[in-house]
Amino acid sequence: MRFTVLIITISISIVSAQDIRENIFGFATSNTFTYCDVSDTLFTNNVSRINPVVLRFPGGAVGNFYHYNRKGYGFDFNEIDKYHSGKFPKRARGLDRSRMQKSHNQDYILDFIKLAKRTNAKAVLVANPFVLSDNDIILMIDKLKEKSIEVIGVELGSELSNRSYFTKGYTIDDYVVFSKRCSNAIKSRFPNIKTAVVAAPLGKKRGHRHNKWNEKLANMDFYDAIIIHSYAKVVKGKSLDGKMISENIEKTNFAEEFNSYRNKIIKYFDKDYPSEISMYNSIFNKPIWVTEWNLQMSKTTGNTLLQSLYVAQYFLELLSNSNLSSIDLTTYHNLGGRDFSGSIFNFSDNKLNIRSTFYPIKMIGKIFSSNIVKITSKKEDDTYIYTCYDNKENVILSYKIDWSENLFSCTYLVNDFKYRMSYSSSNLYDRADEKGSFELKVIKLDE
C-alpha cells in the first residue's frame, strides 16, 4: 500500500509591542566638533533632517578628560597619561593637533549648544571622573540651562571598568567615591536630572573584577540608571572598544561572507541581545542607557548596506520588543567625525561625506515627529515588519526590513496620500556613495 505524505511549511510569525520612549533616538557627538563645522549649513541641515531627540556631549573617553571653559575639549595630557594606558593618549594629542590646525580656540560646548539649538535636541552629558571637584559638570549644566537646552541626564564617566584604566590603578572603590560624590552634587542642585553609573561588561569568569564591579554597584542606590555600550560583532578577529583591530575574512566568496554576517545579526536581535539585557536586568533592576552602540566598527562592514540595515533594525527593535523595554535612552555612535565605519557624517579631504546609515536613520526619525504611541513588530522568516500607531489606533507608519531582499522600506502618509520610500542594493556588501545613497526610491501607492 502506498501512502502520500503531505508536508506543509508554516511560516512562524512572532508579534511584540511596547510604548514609545523618545529618548531612544539619540546620537553621540564624540570628536564631531573637531572635524565638523556647526556653521556649515550642509552639515547642520542634514543633522536636522535626522530629527535627533537627544545629543550626547562630550563623548566617551573624550568625556572622561574634558575640562570646561578651555580650548576644544580642554585636555590635560598629564591627567590623560596618568589614568589611561591604551590608545587614547595618542588619539587625544591627535585631536588637539587638529583643533590647533583649524584654529579652534572655543570650548566645544559652544558648538554643541549651537547644534542642540538648531535641532531642538535634549542633552545627556558625561562627567570627568578624575577631577577633585564636580564644578565642571555643574557649570556645564548651568550653561546648557541658560541656553534653554534640557539636560535629561549625566553619565558618571564612561567605560571606567576597562583594562586601560585598571592597569593605571583605577578600581571600583575609586569609582564609587567619584560617582557617589558627583551624583549627590548634581542632585543637590538639579534634583530632576538623572544620573547613571558605568556597568562592566558581562560574560567573565567568577571572581573577575568586572563581576565584582557590578556586584558592588548593584548594592547601591544613589543613581537612576546603568550605562552599557553595545557593539554587535559579526566579523571574526580581534576587537577593542567597539572597533575591529584585526579582521579575519573567512570565505573567498564575499556574498557568502556577508550572508554569514546577516545570520549573526538576525540571531543577535532574536536571541543574543535580549538575553544580554535580561542579565543586566537581573543584576541591577535599573533602567539602562546604551550611550554607545553600532555594528562593531570594521573596514569590512563600514558604510555598507549591511550596516545600514542593522542600524535601522536596532532602533525598531528597541521601540517594539518588550524584552528590551528596560532600555530607555540610547545614543548612536557616532554623529560625525573622521572615521570611515562609525559616523553618519564623515569629514575627509576637506569634504563632508554622508554614510550608509543616514537615510535609514532619517526614515526612522519620522516616528518622533508623527505622534506615534505604539509600535508592533512581526517576523516572518527573514523579514521584519514594524507597524506604528497613534493614540486612536490609526496606522501612521510602517517599516519593513527584508534581509533576503536587501531592503529597508517605510510607508507613510502625506496629505492623505500614501507613499513608500525604499532603500536597497543588490548586495549586502555594497557601499554607499558620498551622498549616503544606494538605490533610493519613493513611490505613491494606490488606495
C-alpha positions as CSV (number, residue, x, y, z in Angstrom):
1,M,0.0,0.0,0.0
2,R,1.3,3.4,-0.9
3,F,0.8,6.4,1.3
4,T,1.0,10.0,0.2
5,V,2.7,12.3,2.7
6,L,1.7,16.0,2.6
7,I,4.3,18.4,4.0
8,I,3.0,21.8,5.0
9,T,5.5,24.6,5.6
10,I,4.4,27.0,8.3
11,S,6.0,30.5,8.5
12,I,6.2,31.4,12.1
13,S,5.1,34.9,12.9
14,I,6.1,36.5,16.3
15,V,4.3,39.7,17.3
16,S,5.5,42.1,20.0
17,A,4.7,45.6,21.0
18,Q,5.5,48.3,23.6
19,D,5.1,52.1,24.2
20,I,7.3,54.7,22.7
21,R,10.3,56.0,24.6
22,E,11.6,59.1,22.6
23,N,15.0,59.2,24.3
24,I,15.9,56.1,22.4
25,F,16.6,58.3,19.4
26,G,19.9,59.9,20.5
27,F,23.3,60.4,19.0
28,A,26.8,60.8,20.4
29,T,29.0,63.7,19.3
30,S,32.4,62.3,20.1
31,N,35.1,64.2,18.1
32,T,32.3,65.8,16.0
33,F,33.2,69.4,16.7
34,T,36.9,68.8,15.8
35,Y,36.0,67.8,12.3
36,C,32.5,69.1,11.5
37,D,31.7,72.8,11.4
38,V,28.5,73.8,13.0
39,S,28.4,77.0,10.9
40,D,28.3,74.8,7.8
41,T,24.7,74.6,6.8
42,L,25.2,71.4,4.7
43,F,26.2,69.7,7.9
44,T,23.6,71.2,10.3
45,N,20.8,70.9,7.8
46,N,21.5,67.2,7.3
47,V,21.6,66.7,11.1
48,S,18.3,68.4,11.4
49,R,16.9,66.0,8.7
50,I,17.7,63.1,11.1
51,N,15.4,64.8,13.7
52,P,17.6,63.8,16.8
53,V,15.8,63.8,20.1
54,V,19.0,63.6,22.3
55,L,22.6,64.6,21.7
56,R,25.5,63.4,23.9
57,F,28.4,65.6,24.9
58,P,31.4,65.5,25.1
59,G,31.7,61.7,24.3
60,G,33.2,58.6,25.9
61,A,36.9,58.7,26.5
62,V,36.8,62.4,25.4
63,G,34.2,63.0,28.1
64,N,36.4,61.4,30.8
65,F,39.0,64.0,30.2
66,Y,37.0,67.1,29.2
67,H,37.6,70.4,31.1
68,Y,35.0,73.2,30.9
69,N,35.9,76.6,29.6
70,R,39.1,75.6,27.9
71,K,40.1,75.3,24.3
72,G,38.4,72.5,22.4
73,Y,37.9,69.6,24.8
74,G,40.3,71.2,27.3
75,F,42.6,68.2,27.6
76,D,45.2,67.9,30.4
77,F,47.7,65.5,28.9
78,N,49.2,64.8,32.3
79,E,45.8,63.7,33.5
80,I,45.3,61.5,30.4
81,D,48.7,59.9,30.7
82,K,48.1,59.2,34.4
83,Y,44.8,57.4,34.1
84,H,44.7,55.8,30.6
85,S,47.2,53.1,29.4
86,G,45.6,52.5,26.0
87,K,45.5,54.3,22.7
88,F,43.6,57.4,23.9
89,P,46.6,59.4,24.9
90,K,47.8,59.3,21.3
91,R,44.3,60.0,20.0
92,A,43.8,62.9,22.3
93,R,47.0,64.5,21.1
94,G,45.9,64.0,17.5
95,L,42.5,65.6,18.3
96,D,44.3,68.6,19.8
97,R,46.6,69.0,16.9
98,S,43.6,69.0,14.6
99,R,42.0,71.6,16.8
100,M,45.1,73.9,16.6
101,Q,45.4,73.4,12.8
102,K,41.8,74.6,12.4
103,S,42.3,77.5,14.9
104,H,39.6,76.3,17.2
105,N,40.0,78.3,20.3
106,Q,36.5,78.0,21.6
107,D,35.2,75.5,24.2
108,Y,33.4,72.8,22.1
109,I,30.5,73.0,24.4
110,L,29.6,76.2,22.5
111,D,29.5,74.3,19.2
112,F,27.4,71.6,21.0
113,I,24.9,74.3,22.1
114,K,24.6,75.6,18.6
115,L,23.8,72.2,17.2
116,A,21.4,71.3,20.0
117,K,19.5,74.6,19.5
118,R,19.5,74.1,15.7
119,T,17.9,70.6,16.1
120,N,15.9,71.3,19.3
121,A,17.6,68.3,20.9
122,K,17.9,67.5,24.6
123,A,21.3,66.7,26.1
124,V,23.0,63.9,28.0
125,L,26.4,64.9,29.5
126,V,29.5,62.9,30.6
127,A,31.3,63.9,33.8
128,N,35.0,63.8,34.1
129,P,35.8,61.3,36.9
130,F,39.4,62.4,37.5
131,V,38.9,65.9,38.8
132,L,38.9,66.6,42.5
133,S,35.6,68.5,42.5
134,D,32.5,68.4,40.4
135,N,32.4,72.1,39.5
136,D,32.9,71.4,35.7
137,I,29.8,69.3,35.3
138,I,27.7,71.8,37.4
139,L,28.9,74.6,35.2
140,M,28.2,72.6,32.0
141,I,24.6,72.0,33.2
142,D,24.2,75.7,34.1
143,K,25.5,76.7,30.7
144,L,23.0,74.5,28.8
145,K,20.1,75.5,31.0
146,E,21.0,79.2,30.4
147,K,20.6,78.4,26.7
148,S,17.2,76.6,27.3
149,I,18.6,73.2,26.5
150,E,17.1,70.4,28.6
151,V,19.7,68.2,30.3
152,I,18.0,64.9,30.8
153,G,20.9,63.0,32.4
154,V,24.5,62.8,33.3
155,E,26.8,59.8,32.7
156,L,29.1,59.4,35.7
157,G,32.1,58.7,33.5
158,S,32.5,56.3,30.6
159,E,33.9,52.7,30.3
160,L,35.8,53.1,33.5
161,S,35.9,49.3,34.2
162,N,38.1,48.9,31.1
163,R,41.6,47.5,31.3
164,S,43.1,50.8,30.1
165,Y,42.1,52.4,33.4
166,F,42.6,49.3,35.6
167,T,46.3,48.9,34.6
168,K,46.8,52.5,35.8
169,G,45.4,51.5,39.2
170,Y,41.8,52.7,38.9
171,T,39.5,50.4,40.8
172,I,35.8,50.0,41.7
173,D,36.5,51.7,45.0
174,D,37.8,54.8,43.2
175,Y,34.8,54.8,41.0
176,V,32.3,54.5,43.9
177,V,33.9,57.5,45.6
178,F,33.7,59.6,42.5
179,S,30.3,58.5,41.2
180,K,28.5,58.8,44.5
181,R,30.0,62.3,45.2
182,C,29.3,63.5,41.7
183,S,25.7,62.2,41.7
184,N,25.0,63.8,45.0
185,A,26.4,67.1,43.8
186,I,24.2,67.1,40.7
187,K,21.1,66.1,42.5
188,S,21.5,68.6,45.3
189,R,21.5,71.4,42.7
190,F,19.3,69.8,39.9
191,P,17.1,67.2,41.6
192,N,15.2,66.3,38.3
193,I,18.4,65.4,36.4
194,K,19.0,61.6,36.3
195,T,22.5,60.1,36.8
196,A,23.8,56.8,35.6
197,V,26.7,54.6,36.6
198,V,29.1,52.6,34.4
199,A,28.2,48.9,34.4
200,A,31.0,46.5,33.5
201,P,30.8,44.0,30.6
202,L,29.2,40.6,31.2
203,G,30.5,37.1,30.5
204,K,33.5,37.0,32.8
205,K,34.6,34.1,35.0
206,R,33.7,34.0,38.6
207,G,35.8,36.3,40.7
208,H,36.7,38.6,37.7
209,R,37.0,42.3,38.6
210,H,34.1,43.1,36.2
211,N,31.8,40.9,38.2
212,K,32.9,42.5,41.5
213,W,32.4,45.9,39.9
214,N,28.8,45.1,39.0
215,E,28.1,43.4,42.3
216,K,29.3,46.4,44.3
217,L,27.3,48.9,42.3
218,A,24.2,46.8,42.3
219,N,24.1,47.0,46.1
220,M,24.0,50.8,46.0
221,D,21.0,53.1,45.2
222,F,22.3,56.6,44.7
223,Y,21.9,56.5,40.9
224,D,18.9,56.2,38.5
225,A,20.3,54.0,35.6
226,I,23.2,52.0,34.4
227,I,25.3,52.6,31.3
228,I,26.3,49.9,28.9
229,H,27.8,50.0,25.3
230,S,26.6,47.6,22.6
231,Y,28.6,46.7,19.5
232,A,27.4,43.6,17.7
233,K,30.4,41.7,16.5
234,V,29.9,39.8,13.2
235,V,33.4,39.9,11.7
236,K,35.9,37.4,13.1
237,G,39.1,38.9,14.5
238,K,40.4,41.0,17.4
239,S,38.3,43.9,18.7
240,L,38.8,46.7,21.2
241,D,36.4,49.4,22.4
242,G,33.8,48.8,19.7
243,K,36.4,48.6,16.8
244,M,38.0,45.7,14.9
245,I,41.8,45.8,15.3
246,S,42.3,42.8,13.1
247,E,39.8,41.1,10.7
248,N,39.7,37.5,9.5
249,I,37.7,37.2,6.4
250,E,36.6,33.6,6.4
251,K,35.4,32.9,2.9
252,T,36.6,33.9,-0.6
253,N,33.0,34.5,-1.7
254,F,32.1,38.0,-0.5
255,A,28.3,37.3,-0.8
256,E,28.6,34.2,1.3
257,E,30.7,36.1,3.8
258,F,28.1,38.8,4.2
259,N,25.3,36.2,4.4
260,S,27.0,34.8,7.4
261,Y,27.1,38.3,9.0
262,R,23.4,38.7,8.2
263,N,22.6,35.4,10.0
264,K,24.6,36.6,13.0
265,I,22.7,39.9,13.1
266,I,19.3,38.0,13.0
267,K,20.4,35.8,15.8
268,Y,21.7,38.9,17.7
269,F,18.3,40.6,17.6
270,D,16.2,37.4,18.1
271,K,18.2,35.9,20.9
272,D,21.6,37.3,22.0
273,Y,20.8,40.9,22.7
274,P,17.5,40.3,24.7
275,S,19.4,37.7,26.7
276,E,22.2,40.2,27.5
277,I,19.7,42.8,28.6
278,S,17.9,40.3,30.7
279,M,21.2,39.5,32.5
280,Y,21.8,43.2,33.3
281,N,18.2,43.5,34.5
282,S,18.7,40.6,36.9
283,I,21.8,42.2,38.4
284,F,20.7,45.9,38.7
285,N,17.0,46.2,38.2
286,K,17.5,49.7,36.9
287,P,16.8,51.4,33.6
288,I,19.6,51.0,31.0
289,W,21.3,53.8,29.0
290,V,23.1,52.5,25.9
291,T,25.2,55.6,25.3
292,E,27.3,54.0,22.5
293,W,26.1,51.4,20.1
294,N,26.7,50.4,16.5
295,L,27.6,47.4,14.4
296,Q,31.2,46.6,15.6
297,M,33.1,49.2,13.6
298,S,35.0,47.4,10.8
299,K,36.7,48.2,7.5
300,T,34.8,45.2,6.0
301,T,31.3,46.3,7.1
302,G,31.6,50.1,7.4
303,N,29.4,52.1,5.1
304,T,27.7,49.0,3.7
305,L,24.1,48.1,3.2
306,L,24.6,45.5,6.0
307,Q,25.4,48.2,8.5
308,S,22.5,50.4,7.5
309,L,20.0,47.6,7.8
310,Y,21.5,46.7,11.2
311,V,21.1,50.3,12.5
312,A,17.5,50.6,11.3
313,Q,16.6,47.3,12.9
314,Y,18.3,48.2,16.2
315,F,16.2,51.3,16.6
316,L,13.0,49.5,15.6
317,E,13.7,46.6,17.9
318,L,14.2,48.9,20.9
319,L,10.9,50.6,20.1
320,S,8.9,47.4,19.7
321,N,10.5,44.5,21.5
322,S,9.1,44.3,25.1
323,N,12.2,42.2,26.1
324,L,14.3,45.5,25.6
325,S,11.9,47.8,27.5
326,S,14.4,48.5,30.3
327,I,16.5,50.5,27.8
328,D,15.1,54.0,28.0
329,L,17.9,56.0,26.4
330,T,20.4,55.4,23.6
331,T,23.0,57.5,21.7
332,Y,24.2,56.0,18.4
333,H,28.0,56.2,18.0
334,N,28.7,58.4,16.2
335,L,27.2,61.6,14.7
336,G,30.2,63.0,12.8
337,G,34.0,62.5,12.7
338,R,36.9,61.5,10.6
339,D,36.3,57.7,10.9
340,F,35.0,55.6,8.0
341,S,32.9,52.9,9.7
342,G,31.1,54.5,12.5
343,S,30.0,58.1,11.9
344,I,26.9,59.2,9.9
345,F,28.9,62.2,8.6
346,N,32.5,61.7,7.7
347,F,34.9,64.5,7.0
348,S,37.8,63.7,4.8
349,D,39.8,65.5,2.1
350,N,38.1,68.8,3.2
351,K,34.7,67.4,2.2
352,L,31.7,66.3,4.2
353,N,30.6,62.8,3.2
354,I,27.4,61.1,4.2
355,R,27.5,57.4,5.1
356,S,25.1,54.5,4.5
357,T,23.3,54.9,7.8
358,F,22.0,58.4,7.1
359,Y,18.9,57.5,5.0
360,P,17.7,54.6,7.3
361,I,18.1,56.9,10.3
362,K,16.3,59.7,8.6
363,M,13.4,57.3,7.8
364,I,13.3,56.2,11.5
365,G,13.2,59.8,12.5
366,K,9.7,60.1,11.1
367,I,8.5,58.2,14.2
368,F,9.4,61.1,16.5
369,S,7.5,63.7,14.6
370,S,4.4,61.7,13.9
371,N,2.6,61.4,17.3
372,I,3.3,57.6,17.4
373,V,2.4,56.0,20.7
374,K,2.9,52.3,19.9
375,I,4.9,50.1,17.6
376,T,4.2,46.4,16.9
377,S,6.6,44.0,15.3
378,K,6.1,40.8,13.4
379,K,8.7,38.4,12.0
380,E,8.1,36.1,9.0
381,D,11.2,34.1,8.0
382,D,14.0,36.8,7.5
383,T,11.5,39.7,7.1
384,Y,10.6,42.0,10.0
385,I,7.5,44.3,9.8
386,Y,7.0,47.2,12.2
387,T,3.7,49.0,12.4
388,C,3.3,52.4,14.1
389,Y,0.1,53.6,15.7
390,D,-1.3,56.9,17.0
391,N,-3.4,57.2,20.2
392,K,-6.5,56.3,18.2
393,E,-5.0,53.1,16.9
394,N,-4.6,54.5,13.4
395,V,-1.7,53.1,11.4
396,I,0.6,56.1,10.7
397,L,3.8,54.5,9.6
398,S,5.0,51.0,8.7
399,Y,8.5,49.7,8.2
400,K,9.9,46.5,6.6
401,I,13.4,45.1,6.8
402,D,13.8,42.2,4.4
403,W,17.2,40.6,4.9
404,S,16.6,38.2,2.0
405,E,15.9,41.1,-0.5
406,N,18.5,43.5,1.0
407,L,15.7,46.0,1.5
408,F,14.5,48.6,4.1
409,S,11.3,50.5,3.4
410,C,9.0,53.0,5.1
411,T,5.3,53.5,4.2
412,Y,3.9,56.9,5.3
413,L,1.1,59.4,4.7
414,V,1.4,62.9,3.2
415,N,-1.9,64.9,2.9
416,D,-3.9,61.6,3.0
417,F,-1.8,60.1,0.2
418,K,0.3,57.0,0.9
419,Y,3.9,56.8,-0.1
420,R,6.6,54.2,0.2
421,M,10.3,55.0,0.5
422,S,12.6,52.1,-0.1
423,Y,16.4,51.8,0.4
424,S,18.1,48.8,-1.1
425,S,21.0,47.4,-3.1
426,S,21.9,44.2,-4.9
427,N,24.4,43.1,-2.2
428,L,24.7,43.5,1.5
429,Y,28.4,44.3,1.0
430,D,27.7,47.2,-1.4
431,R,28.9,50.6,-0.1
432,A,27.0,53.8,-0.2
433,D,28.2,56.7,-2.4
434,E,29.5,60.0,-0.9
435,K,25.8,61.1,-0.5
436,G,25.0,58.1,1.5
437,S,22.8,56.5,-1.1
438,F,22.2,53.1,-2.6
439,E,19.0,52.6,-4.6
440,L,16.6,55.1,-3.1
441,K,13.0,55.1,-4.4
442,V,9.9,57.0,-3.4
443,I,6.6,55.9,-5.0
444,K,3.0,56.8,-4.5
445,L,0.8,53.9,-3.6
446,D,-2.7,53.2,-4.9
447,E,-5.6,53.2,-2.5
